[in-house]
Amino acid sequence: MSIMTYRQALHDTLRAEMLRDDTVFLMGEEIGVFEGSYKITAGLLKEFGEKRVRDTPIAEEGFAGAARPAPGRRDDDDQLLDARP
């Protein structure tokens, strides 16, 4: 039986879902370049690019404003939140 840390399990699950569904994207404070405070998103920015791994401002208002149009978005009107390649 192999042993896996929670950190690795979270990373692997996020990566697997991003590989499975090209509309899945991540948004968070310092998750891109910095790779998150616990390095859970390590390597995902390099693998999936800036459209799918997005650093957000360190402000709840900006974070919520950026996420608001995301659910169910299927057109190309909003380039910032269009997660499709």
C-alpha positions in Angstrom: 0.0 0.0 0.0 1.4 3.4 -1.0 1.3 6.4 1.3 0.2 9.8 -0.1 0.1 13.1 1.6 -3.1 15.2 1.5 -1.2 17.8 -0.4 -0.3 15.3 -3.1 -3.8 13.9 -3.3 -5.3 17.4 -3.8 -2.7 18.2 -6.5 -3.3 15.0 -8.3 -7.1 15.3 -8.2 -7.0 18.9 -9.5 -4.7 17.9 -12.3 -6.8 14.8 -13.2 -9.9 16.9 -13.4 -8.2 19.5 -15.5 -6.9 16.8 -17.9 -10.4 15.3 -18.1 -12.4 18.5 -18.7 -10.8 21.4 -20.5 -13.4 23.8 -19.1 -12.1 23.3 -15.5 -10.0 26.2 -14.3 -8.5 27.3 -11.0 -8.6 30.7 -9.4 -6.9 31.8 -6.2 -4.6 34.0 -4.4 -1.0 33.2 -5.4 -1.8 29.8 -6.9 -0.1 30.5 -10.2 3.4 31.8 -10.2 3.9 31.2 -6.4 2.1 27.8 -6.7 0.1 28.3 -3.6 1.2 28.5 0.0 1.3 24.7 0.4 2.4 24.1 -3.2 -0.8 22.2 -4.1 -0.9 23.8 -7.5 2.8 23.3 -8.2 3.4 22.9 -11.9 -0.2 23.4 -13.0 0.4 26.9 -14.4 3.2 25.6 -16.5 1.2 22.6 -17.7 -2.2 24.3 -18.3 -1.3 28.0 -18.8 -2.6 31.3 -17.5 -6.2 30.8 -18.9 -6.7 27.8 -16.6 -4.6 28.7 -13.6 -5.4 32.2 -12.5 -3.9 34.3 -9.8 -6.5 36.6 -8.3 -6.1 39.8 -6.3 -5.8 39.5 -2.6 -9.2 41.0 -2.1 -12.5 39.2 -1.8 -14.4 41.7 -3.9 -12.1 41.1 -6.9 -12.1 37.4 -6.4 -15.9 37.2 -6.3 -16.3 39.7 -9.2 -14.0 37.6 -11.4 -15.9 34.4 -10.6 -19.4 35.7 -11.0 -19.9 35.1 -14.8 -18.0 31.7 -14.8 -20.8 29.2 -14.0 -22.6 28.1 -17.2 -20.6 30.5 -19.4 -20.6 29.0 -23.0 -20.0 32.0 -25.2 -16.8 33.9 -26.2 -18.0 37.3 -25.0 -15.8 37.4 -21.9 -12.2 36.5 -22.7 -11.0 36.8 -19.1 -13.3 33.9 -17.9 -13.3 31.8 -21.0 -11.4 28.7 -19.8 -11.6 26.9 -23.2 -8.3 26.9 -25.2 
